[in-house]
Amino acid sequence: MQSLPVKSPILSKPEYQHIVGRVMGKKTVLLKSEEKRDIKSVAAFLRELADKIESQKVVLKQGSKETKLKIPNTVELEVKAEREDGKNKSKKKLEVEIEWVVGAKDDGSVSLG
């Protein structure tokens, strides 16, 4: 399995911790990174990540730490755009989150027999 060097992995965001904590129990951050990058570098990272997600095997590396994720056939995809208005400036944010239940049966879509 080829590993993907990570600088900005797509992980659960802190603002969801209260929801995850109530529904699923304890939350463990496996890997987290934030850094400034130029837009071409971000786009290249996301294209490579998309290929890894499609192969259903994602390996995130940060220094000597390695996190392996096996992605099931069916996941929940959330896309959110936000604007945060401050006193002197506004910020915009684009979040993409992919979530699944570990060990859940992947029966696929319902069909008629």
N, C-alpha and C positions, 0 to 999 in steps of 0.2 A: 504494500500500500504506500503510494507516494505521499509524502507529507506536504502540507501547505504552510509556508511560513506566515505567521500571523502578527499583524500589528493592530488591526481593528476588527476583531471577530464580531459577528452578530450574535449577541447574547441577550438574555432577559435584562430588562432595564430596571433600575432601582425603584422607579415609580410603581412597578407592579408587585413589589415584594409583599405588600400588605394583602393583596389578593391571593398570590401563590401560597403565602404562609397560612391563610385560613383554609384554603381548599386542599392543598397537597401536603402540608406539614413543613418540615425543615427544608430550607433552600440552601444549597451549596454552590458557590460560584466556582466553576471548574477552571475558568480562564477569563481574564478581562484585560482589555487594552484600549487606550484612547490616545490618539496622536494627530497632529496636523500633517496632512499630505496634500500634494497637488492633485487636481481632479483626474488627470490621466492615470496616475498611480492608483487612485481609488477605483476607477473604472476597471483597470486591469485586474486588481485584486478581486473585485466582485465577479468578473467573468470567470476567473480561475475557480473561485468558490462555487459558482453556479455549476461548473463542470464536475467538481467534486461532489456536490449535492446530488446531481443527476446519477453519478456512479454509486451513490448511497454510502460512500466511505469518505469521511472528512477527518483529517488529522491536522490539528492546530498545534503549532509549535511557538513557544515563547522562551527564548534562552534554552535551558536544558529541560524545560517542562514540555510535555507532550500530552495532548488530550485527543483521544480517538472517539469519534461519533459514528455510529451506524444509523443511517437515516432510513426509516421505513418507507414503503410505497405511498402511504397516505399521511400527510401532515396538515397542521393548521397553519395557514399563512395570514399574517396581519401586516398591513401596510398603513402607516400613519404619517401625516404631515402636520406639523405644529408651528405656531408662531408664538414667541414669548416676548411681550413688550415690557421693557425696562424703563427706567427714568430717562436715560440718555440714548439708548439704542434698543433695537429689536433683534431677536435671533430667530432663525428658522431651523427646523429640524425635520429630517426624513428618516423614519425608522422602518426597518423590515425585520420581522420576527418570524421564525419558523419554530413550531412547537409540536411535540408528540409525546405520547405516553409510552414510557419504556416498558417493553414486554407485552404491549397490547396486541391482540390478534388483529391482523391486517386482512380483513375479509373483503375489502374493496367495496364497490358500489352495489346497490341492489339491482337485480335484473329479473325479468320475467322468464319463467321456464316453460 
